[in-house]
Amino acid sequence: MDSVVVVGASLAGLRAVEALRGEGYDGRIVVIGDEVHPPYDRPPLSKGLLTGATDLSAVTLRQRPDLAVEWRLGERAVALHAADREVLLDGGRRVPYDGLVVATGATARRLPAVPEGLAGVITLRTLDDAITLRRELAGRPSVVILGGGFIGTEVASSCRTLGLDVTLVTADPLLARALGPLSAGAAARAADHGVTVVHPATVTEVRGHDRVQEVVLGDGRTLPADVLVVAVGAVPATGWLRDSGASLDNGLICDAGLGVVGLPGVVAAGDVARWPHPAFGGAPLRLEHWTNAAEQAVIAARRLLHGTAAGPCAPVPSFWSDQFGIRLQGVGLPALADETRVIEGDPAGDRFVAEFFRTGELVGAVVAGAPRALLAYRRRLTHPQRVPAL
């Protein structure tokens, strides 16, 4: 293999390059990224970068000096010609490959009720988005956030740290996928820190001339807004693969070792990849967590170099979120659970331990203020029993 192309100058893309070099690959590596920035860390975008606790330069991921990579930043992949083993860029250039790593991640989900191009409306996904939002928050606006997932709650927490008025609108309970029935505790914590949580609610209209002025809810209520943050999830960035012959279904469908189904010599890693985790029922999963992107990148690189001998991708999923003075940490897949047990503390407080089960088998755990307990759950989930998927 003389040439490897990585599409996506992301955490997964960088870790894949590092793994290729670590495995002894000494051929050409080209990394294509549609942003002008080198690979950076996304978690601070909704937290420290907004509050000023994290400097802008600190989000750039460190790179080993011996990687010998050709960076194509600010260039977007628009098509994959798998038969010719070429990636087509938006400027018309074709980049040939022997092996390809797809690490394009995901893009922010849009809402039909939210017009594009209206000043003060921000979807937080990229470094440029975070820079724009930080500049907006400096004007001490009233902030409305749409979405009660990790990004929405973290931005709400950051805004409260800055002393801003914040209203969080969500159709589903706060952090429902991560916490399930414990989401009421997350809502109580947010309210205790001064966030107005509106749930259940939908948005039917966003009003403003050149700039956002108010948000109209499904029940007719209106919320004044100087800044509107749309944080309603993400969609995998697979549009450029539409005519490639790849199977696309809420992500790029891969086999157990992250080889892209139907495309020889192509692997995927990170938010874009959907693959069957052998310990959780074998149904295709797509995970949008930092640790998953980093771990999958290593496995994908090995698969590219060693084929199926590299083995399946079966890491223990994990995540964390800093918000409202606590760090939520989780392992496994709590979203699979049909039973939740709080064995220590109060989910509305600053310390708790919760276990998640499906058909009697442990599938996940979430803790706050108890990192040692999390390590024990990680060990238990390293070799879990097979459980039925949702």
ABEGO torsion letter per residue (X at the ends): XABBBBBEBBAAAAAAAAAAAAAGBABBBBBBBABABBBBBAAAAABAAAAGABBAAAABBBBBAAAGBBBBBGBBBABBBAAAGBBBBAAGBBBBBABBBBAAEBBBBBBAABBBGBBGBBBBABAAAAAAAAAAAAAGBBBBBBEABAAAAAAAAAAAAAGBBBBBBBABBBGAAAAEAAAAAAAAAAAAAGBBBBOBBBBABBBEBABBABBBBAAGBBBBBABBBBBAEBBBBAAAAAAAGBBBBGEBBBBAAGBBBGBBGBBBBEAABBBBBAABGGBBBBBBBAAAAAAAAAAAAAAAAAEAAAEBBABBBBBBBBBGGBBBBBBEBAAABABBBBABEBAABABBBBBBBBGGBBABBBBBGBAAAAAAAAAAAABBBBBBBX
